[in-house]
Amino acid sequence: MIKAFVFGKFLPFHKGHQAMVEFALTKCDFLTILVCCSDKEIIEGKTRKKWIQETFTKINKLEIKIFNYTEDSLTNSSEASLEISKKWSIIFKELFPDYNLVITSEKYGEMVANYMNIKHIEFDMIRQKNPISATSIRNNLFENWNFLPNSVKSFFVIKVVLLGTESTGKTVLTQRLANHFQTSFVHEAGREYISHSEHFAYQDLEIVAKKHAQNIEKIVLKSRTPLILIDTDIYITKSYSIFAFNKELIVNDEIYEINKADLYFYLCNDAEYIQDGQRLTEENRNKLDFFHRKILKEHTVEYMEISGNWNQRFEKMVKEIEKLITQKGQDLEMRKL
């Protein structure tokens, strides 16, 4: 029986790693993936393990283990060094005493195998088939977004939500921002299921809440970039429930988690009111603004108020989104994941 292992930090797990695992599965009867996590890295091992588990479901010959270590005792380096390889080989020998194969895409793979007295199989070391590395992804998430498996994208996605009462430009500005940043956006689900803001049932809001969360999940996987623009969210749906029925809308924690965003814009109701045949009266539209702000306060949602005409709103939001993207990029480059 051939028992093999692959190892790495998987920060993040990407399609190059995925291809290596798929290759390794063809070379052995049983495979272990070892997720090596140092005390200096922010993303927990269980998160990285989950990425891999969700990518490889229903494969009986595969297991994933987490190895936690301190950088004072073991070197966190991808350098091909005899000394470093020897130290790690001692650990691997303790973890895999009866394994006979290691598969890597690194020069140190042969060194590790020699110290362990097992076989090494090299996989795409020059990255010809899979021209990507975790470092490249951290350095430029936008350029390398499509090298992430679906299981990883939801962790790194950057969500920006536009909130506000009716006729404040949410839908138009969401689409305009998406065009500007050449990315994807999520429609307001309420428009699909409720034809008029004054004629709907409580159960319609339950459907809208679930459908909107599903739409967000779908767009995250299909988006061309990590930036997602979202028209409205669960808190606005909850606000409509209180406003229209004086009844709280109960949703599960998963829906809150899916809706959670990095940046919330609240579009003030100083914009010109336009009745499109589906909206509340202007008086009720302004009353709804109070309910929206109240529910956001209750849920401690921090938001940035956006006022002015639609062009002014657009320009303000573009600047803030650019700041957010820059900050996210710096976080990935400068901190230890």
GIRA-V86571 format. One record per residue. N is the residue number from 1. PSI is psi in whole degrees, 0 to 359 (999 if undefined). OMEGA is omega as a letter, one per 30 degrees, with the letter a starting at -180 (999 if undefined). Layout:
BEGIN
n:psi:omega
N:PSI:OMEGA
N:PSI:OMEGA
END
This chain:
BEGIN
n:psi:omega
1:127:l
2:117:l
3:126:a
4:161:l
5:152:l
6:155:a
7:158:l
8:175:l
9:328:l
10:55:a
11:80:f
12:170:l
13:129:a
14:181:a
15:338:l
16:316:l
17:317:a
18:316:l
19:322:l
20:318:l
21:317:l
22:319:l
23:315:a
24:323:a
25:335:l
26:350:a
27:2:a
28:170:l
29:337:l
30:136:a
31:136:l
32:132:l
33:121:a
34:116:l
35:111:a
36:118:a
37:119:l
38:165:l
39:353:a
40:354:a
41:140:a
42:317:a
43:124:a
44:156:l
45:324:a
46:331:l
47:315:l
48:321:l
49:319:l
50:319:l
51:314:a
52:319:l
53:317:a
54:338:l
55:325:a
56:84:l
57:151:l
58:34:l
59:108:a
60:334:a
61:17:a
62:136:l
63:156:a
64:127:l
65:152:l
66:132:l
67:113:l
68:136:a
69:166:l
70:145:a
71:349:l
72:334:a
73:329:a
74:142:a
75:132:l
76:89:a
77:147:l
78:11:l
79:139:l
80:92:a
81:135:l
82:318:a
83:314:l
84:317:a
85:322:l
86:315:a
87:315:a
88:327:a
89:325:l
90:318:l
91:313:a
92:323:a
93:324:l
94:322:a
95:327:a
96:64:a
97:333:a
98:18:l
99:150:a
100:10:a
101:137:l
102:140:a
103:126:a
104:170:l
105:23:a
106:155:a
107:329:a
108:351:l
109:319:l
110:322:l
111:314:l
112:315:a
113:319:l
114:316:l
115:326:a
116:350:a
117:44:l
118:178:a
119:146:l
120:133:l
121:126:a
122:141:l
123:114:l
124:53:a
125:329:a
126:6:l
127:38:a
128:317:a
129:328:a
130:83:a
131:67:a
132:154:l
133:160:l
134:325:l
135:317:l
136:320:l
137:316:l
138:327:a
139:332:a
140:85:a
141:321:a
142:313:a
143:330:a
144:17:a
145:319:a
146:357:l
147:358:l
148:134:l
149:160:a
150:326:a
151:339:a
152:332:a
153:320:a
154:336:l
155:323:a
156:357:a
157:146:l
158:110:a
159:130:l
160:125:a
161:138:l
162:119:a
163:168:l
164:167:l
165:184:a
166:151:l
167:49:l
168:5:l
169:13:a
170:308:a
171:311:a
172:317:a
173:328:l
174:313:l
175:322:a
176:318:l
177:320:l
178:319:l
179:319:a
180:316:a
181:5:l
182:52:a
183:188:a
184:161:l
185:160:a
186:124:l
187:157:l
188:117:a
189:333:a
190:326:a
191:336:a
192:329:a
193:346:a
194:115:a
195:339:l
196:137:a
197:349:l
198:4:a
199:88:l
200:166:a
201:160:l
202:319:a
203:332:l
204:324:l
205:325:l
206:318:l
207:316:a
208:316:a
209:315:a
210:317:a
211:320:a
212:319:l
213:318:l
214:319:l
215:320:l
216:314:a
217:318:a
218:316:a
219:324:l
220:318:a
221:334:a
222:345:a
223:147:l
224:339:a
225:170:l
226:348:a
227:127:l
228:128:l
229:132:a
230:126:l
231:105:l
232:163:l
233:189:a
234:327:a
235:326:l
236:321:l
237:319:l
238:323:l
239:318:l
240:323:a
241:316:l
242:317:a
243:314:a
244:326:a
245:358:a
246:42:a
247:133:a
248:138:l
249:119:a
250:122:l
251:159:a
252:167:a
253:329:a
254:321:l
255:319:l
256:317:a
257:318:l
258:322:a
259:342:a
260:133:a
261:166:l
262:333:a
263:132:l
264:126:l
265:137:l
266:114:a
267:117:a
268:158:a
269:30:l
270:1:l
271:159:l
272:132:l
273:130:l
274:121:l
275:116:a
276:10:l
277:352:a
278:353:a
279:168:l
280:166:l
281:162:a
282:322:l
283:313:a
284:327:l
285:319:l
286:328:l
287:321:a
288:328:l
289:319:l
290:316:a
291:319:l
292:311:a
293:324:l
294:315:a
295:324:l
296:322:l
297:318:a
298:327:a
299:11:l
300:44:l
301:118:l
302:131:a
303:163:l
304:124:a
305:137:a
306:122:a
307:183:a
308:185:l
309:176:a
310:325:l
311:319:l
312:320:l
313:314:a
314:311:a
315:319:l
316:316:a
317:323:l
318:314:a
319:318:a
320:323:l
321:320:l
322:320:l
323:316:a
324:315:l
325:316:l
326:315:a
327:318:l
328:319:l
329:318:l
330:321:l
331:318:a
332:322:a
333:317:a
334:327:a
335:162:l
336:120:l
337:999:999
END
